[in-house]
Amino acid sequence: MKIEELKKTKDLNVEWKVTIAAPEINIELDKKYLEIQKDIKIPGFRQGKVPLNIIKDRYSKNVLPEITDKVINKNLTKAILEKKLKPAIQPKVDIDKYEEGGDMSLNVSFQLMPEISDIDIKSFTIERSKLKITENDIQNSLEDISKKHERFTPLTKKRKSILGDLILFDYVGKIKGKEFAGGSGKDETVILGSNKYIPGYEDQMVGLNISDEKAIKVKFPDDYRTKELAGNDAVFDVNIKDIQERVKKVPIDDKLATEVGEKNLNDLKNKIREKMQTDFKTLSNLKMRREASEILLKSTKFDIPSKMIDSEFDFLKSNSNDKKVDEKNIKKLAERRVKLGLIINSIADKNDIVVEDSDLTKAVADEASKYPGQEKQVVEFYKQNPNLMQNLRGVAMEEKVMLYVVNSCKKKDKECTIEELFKSDFLKEENELIKQNKGDK
C-alpha cells in the first residue's frame, strides 16, 4: 500500500491519497471465488467444477464490496498502527478509482486525538464545605414536616363533606344491577380529592352528610387493570359513616414524631440532623467535582477534534426537549463535554485508572435505583444491551476519574449552612429546582 499525505494541520485533520496494489486485492478475490466454487450448485456442472469465469459473472456484485471493504480496513488499520496514530473518529473512505483486476485509489480523511500534556492535579485547590447546623435549620425542617403531615380530627360542628376531608364509608358496586367480585367493602377510607378511586367517584362524595346514602354512577376506564370491568358502567351505593376534617396546623410535638415513625420529638430532630449531614455531604461532593471540572477545563489547552464536537452537538440537539433549540448554547455545551471527556480519558490513561467489574456493577445498580420496584428489569435490560452497557462503562470511568481528581486536589475548608451551600455557582441547577418546587406549593 502506498500513502501520500495530503494534509495534516493544527486542527488535527489528516488526508491521505492511498493506493492499494492490484495483486493484494486479487489474492483476496480469488480466495473468495474459490470458496464459492466449492459449494455452488449450477445445473449442467458438478459441485466444485463450475468455471471461475461463470462464478465471477454471477457473484462479483456481492463479492467485490465485501472484499474491497476487507482489504481497505486491513490496510488502513495496519498503516494507523505503524504510524502510531490515534484517530478521533472512524476514517472516511472514498474509492476514487477501481476496476476489478486493477489498483485501487482511495481518498481517506480522519481526525486525530489531541496530545494532552500532563496535568498537575495536586496543585489545584478546591473548596470543601463543612456543615454548620443551626437550631433555626432544625426548626424549619420540623415546620416543613408539620405542613406536609396529614392529620384528621372529627368535625366540631355538623357540615357537608368537602375536598380534603377524610371519609369513612361502606359501599356496594353493581354492573347492570348485579354485584361483582371485589365491588363491595366496609369501613373504607378515602381523602376526597386524592384520586384514589376511578374518575368521578370521589367528586360525587362531596356535599354529603354523615349517614347519607348515595348511588354513585361511574364508568371504569377502558385500560382498567381488571379486564372484566374495563369500559363498563357501574353504580356504587355508598353509606357515609363518618367525616373528619384535616388539622390545619399540626403541632410540633412527640405525637407528630410518633406519627412519622420516630419515638419522640428528640429522635425526630436527630434524624433530621443525620439527613442534613447526608444530603450536605452529597451536595458538597457534587460541588467539589464541578469545581474541579471547571479548573481542568480552564487550565488545559489543546485542539479539539471538530468532528467529535459535531457528533456531540447532533446528539444533544436531537435529545433536547426545548421547542426552540438554542444552537449556540448547544454548541458550547457540546464543546465543553467533548473537551472534558478527552481530559478524563487522558487522566485515566496516564494514571492507569480502569473500570473494574465492581465499578460497572455499581453503575448498573445506581441506574436501576432510579426506577423503584423495577430494579431487576433494569439490570436485565442492561445485560441484554451491550451498547447501553458500554455507555454505562463510560459513566463509571468518569465517576472514577473525577473521584481521583477530587481526592488529589488540595482542600480549603469552609463552614456553611445548607442554604449558603446552595448559593454556590456550582449548584445553580439544584438551587433552581428547589425554587421551582417551592413555587409549585
N, C-alpha and C positions, 0 to 999 in steps of 0.2 A: 504494500500500500504506500502511495506517495501522498504527502501532505504539503500543501502550500499555504502558509499562514498569511491571510489577507489583512487581518485586523486584530489588534489586541490593545485596547485603550484603557484609560483610567477608570472608566465606568464598568470595567470587568467584562466587556463584550469580547468574544472570541469568534472569528470567522475563518473557516478553512475551506480550501478547494481540495477535495480528496479524489484520488484516482485509485481504483481497485483493479488490478490486472486481471485480464480475461481468464488465464489458467486457473486462478484461485476460485473464481465463480463456477467455471466449467466443471471442476472436480466435484463440487458440491451438487451441481445439477445432475451430473452423470450418476452419482451415488443415489440420488432420489429416483431417477428414471429406472435404474436397475432394481431398486427396491419395489417400485410399482410393477415392473416386469415379472417379478417372481410370483405375484399373487393375482395378477389381472387375468380375467377370462373374457376372450372375444371370440365369437363364432368363426370357425374356419382355422383357428390356431390352437395348438395345445398350450396348456398352462405353462408359463415360463418361456414360451417360444415366440411371443408376439414381437415383431420387429420394433427396434427402438424409435425409428422414424414415425411409426404409427402412434406409439405411446406419446411422443413429443407433440404430435399434431393434436392429440385428444386432451392432453393434460397440462400442456405448457402454461395455459392461462391461470391455472391454480398453483402450479409448481413454482413459476417464476417469482411471484410476490413472496411466497414462503421462503424460498432460498435466498433471494436478494436481501430480505429482512435479516435473515440469519447471518449472512456474510457481513452486512453493514454493521450490525450490532457487535459481532465478534471483533471486527477490525477497530471500531471506534472505542470499544472497551479496552482493548489492548493498547491503543495509542494514548488514551487518557491515563492509564495506569503507568505506562512507560514515562510519560511526561510529568507524572506526579501532580496531575491537575485535580481539582475538586469542583466539579460542576455544581452550580446552584440549582439548576433546573435540567430537565431532560433535554438533550440536544435536539434541535430542529434539523431534520434532514430532508433535503430536496434533491431528487435524482435529476441531474441536469441532462445527462445523455447516457443511454444504454440500449443496446440491441443484443439479443441472445448470441453469445459467441464472441462478443467484443468486450473491451474495457468498460468500466462503469465510472462515470464522472458525477461527483456529488458536491452540493453546497451544504456545508454544515455550520450551524451557528448555535452558540450557547453562552451562558454567563457563568463566571467563576465565583466561588465563595470568597469573600474578602479575607485578607490577612488581618487578624485582630491581635494587637500587641498585648503583652502580659498586663494584667490589671492588679494593682497593689490594693487589694480589698482591705487589708489590715490597717491601711492609712485612713480609711473612711471613718467618720464619726456620725452616729445616728442617735436620735433621742429615744430613750427608753422611759415610758411613762409609768409612774408608780401611783397606785390608787390612794386617794385621800377620801375617806368616807366620813360624812358629817351626819349629825342627828337629823338634819333637815332632809338629807337624801333618803334616810330610812323612813322618815315621816311621809315624804312624797310618794314613796313606793307603797306604803300602807294605805294611803288615800286612794291610789290607783286601784289597789285590790278591793277596797271598800266600794268604790264606784262601780266596778265590774261585777261585784258579787251579787248573786240573785238570792234574796231572802223575801219570803212572803208571810203575811200575817192576816188573820181573819178580818173581815170588814168591820169597821167601827159602827157603821150605820148601813141600813139596807139600801142597795142600789143595783142597777143592772150591770152586767159584765161589760168590760171594755178591753181593748187591746192591751196586752201586757199582764192581764190577770192570770192567776193560776186556777184552773178549773178542775174539779173532781166530778166525774160523771160515769154513768153506765150507758152502754149502747148496744143496739141490736141492728145488724145490717141485713138488708134483703135485696135480691135482684129478681125482678118480675114476681114480687110477692113472696119469694121463698128465701129462707135464711141460707147462708152459705158458710162453708168451713172457714174459721178464723175471722168471721164477720161480727162477732159479739164479744163484749168484755165488761167487767165490773171494776169499779174504783180506778178507772183510768185517769191519768192526769195529763194536762197539756197547758202550756203557756200560750195564750192567744196571740197570734202573730209570729209564732216560731216556725211556721210552715212544716210542722212535724207530720201533718196529715196531707192527703191529696188536695189539690187546689179547690178552694171554695168551702171546704169543710169547716175550718176554724172561723172563717168570716161569718158563717151562719150561726155561730155560737155567741157572737157579740150581741148585746142588748137583751140578755136573758137574766131572770132572777133565780135564786136558789129554789129548787123544787119544780122549776119549769120543765115541761117536756116539749120536744120539738122534732118534727120529721125533717132531717137534713137531706137534701137532694144533691147528689154529685155524680160525676162521671169519671170512671177510672181512666187514667191516661192510656193511650194506645201502646206505650212502651212500659207499662206497669210490670213489675218484677214477677207477679203471678199471672201467667199467660191466660188462665181460665177467666180472670177478672178483667184483663186489659180491654179497654174500649166499651165496657158495659156501664149502663146507667144503674145507679143504686140509691136506695133510701136507707138512712140510718136514723132509727128512733133513739133519741138521746134524752137522758134524765139528769138534770143538773143537781148534784148533791151538795156542792159547796163552791164558794168563790172566795179566793184570797187575793189581796192586793199586794203589789210589790212595796217593800220598805224603801222609801226614797233615799234615806241616808243611813247606811248600816254603820253602827258604832264600831270603832276600832278597839276591840277588847278580846278577851280569851275566847268568847263564843265565836267570833269571826275566825279566830285562829283554828279552832277545832273544826269549823265548817269547811275550811280549806285544807284540812288534813294534818294540822300540826297540834301538838299537845296543849300549848298555851301561847300567849302573845309573845313571850320572850323567845320561844323556839321559832316562831314565825319571823321575828326580827333577825335571828341568827341565820335562818335560811335565806333571807333577803340579802344579808351581808355576803354569804357564800356565793349566791348567784351573781351579785355585783362583782365579786372578785373574779369569777369565771368569765363573765361577759367582758369585763375590763381587760383581762389578760388576752382574750381573743382579739379584741379591737386594738389593743396595744401592739400585739404581734403583727396584725394586718398593717397598722400604721408604719411600723419599723420596716416591714417588707416593701411597702410602697415608697418610703423614703430612700431605702437602699436602691430600689429600681431606678428612681429618679437620678440618684448620684451616678449609677452605672451608665445611664443614657447620656448624661451631661459630660461625664469625664472621659468617655470613649468615643473616638472619632475614626471612622472608616467609610469607604464607599459601600453603599447598599445595592445589591442586585435589583435593578428596576423591575425585572420580570417577577421577582418574588413579591414586590410591593403591589404590582398589578394583580397578581393572583389573590393576594390577601384583600385588596380593595374589592375585587369582584365577589369574594366570599362574604365580606361584611355588608356590601350593598345588597346582595341577594337575600341576606338574613335580617335586614333591617325591617322593623315594624312601622317605621315612620312613613306616613303617606307622602310627604315631600322630603326626599332624600337630600341631605346636605353633603354633596360630593366632596367639597373642600375639606370638611371636618373628617369625613370617612377616609380621605387620602392621608391626612395627617395621622389618624389613628392606625391605619394600615402600615405606614412607615415606622411608627413607634413600635408596633407589635413585632414587625419583622426584625427591626434592629435589636430589640430586647431578646428576641428568640435566638438571634445569632450570638449575642453576648453570652447568654445562658449556655448554649452549646459549646462555646469556646471555653468557658469556665469549667464545664463538665469534662471536656477532653483534657485540659491541662492539669486538672486535679483528680483525674481517674474516678470521677463520680459516675456510677452506673445505676440503672434501675434494677433492683433485685425483685425476685418473685414476691417477697413480702411487701415491697413498695407498691407493686401492681395490685396485689390483693387489697391493700388499704385503699387505693384509688377507686377500685370497684365498689368496695364497701361504703366509701364516702358518697359515691354516686347513688348507690342503692338506698342510702339513708334519706335521700330527698323524696323518696316515694314510700311513705309509711304503709305497711301492710302488703307491699308488693316487692319486698326486697329480694325474695328468691327468684321471682320472674325477671327482675332487672339483672341479677347476677347471671342467670341462664342466658339472657339476651346477649350480654357481652361475650359470653363464652362462644356463642354461635355466630358472632360477627367479628371476625379478626380485624377488619378495618377500623371498627369503632374501638376495639381493644388497643389498637396501635395509637389511636388518638389519646386514650387514657394513659398510655405509656409516656406520651409527650407531656401530659399534665403532671404525672408522677415525677418526671425528670425536672420539670420546672419547680415543683414543690421542694424537691430535694436540694437543688442547686441554690434556690433562694434561702432555704434554711441554713445552708452552709455559708452563704454570703452574710446573712444577718448575724449569725454566730461569730463570724470572723471580724465584723466591724467593731470599732471602739464604741462604747456606750456612754451617753451623757444622761444621767438620771434626772427626771423632773417629776415632782409630786403634783397631782392634779385630780380634780373630780371627774366623774364621767361626763358631765356637761362640758367641762373645759376640754376634755379629750376630743369630744365631738366637734369642737371648733377648729380642729386641725384641718388644714387644706387637704391632707391625705385621706380624710374621712368625709369628704363632701357628699359622696353618693349616699352613705349611710345616714348622714345628717338630714339630707333632703327627704329620704324615705320616712324618717321619724316625723318630720314636719307634715308630710302628706298624711300619715296615719292619724296625727293629732287633728288635722283639718277635717278628715273623714268623720271623726267622732263629734 
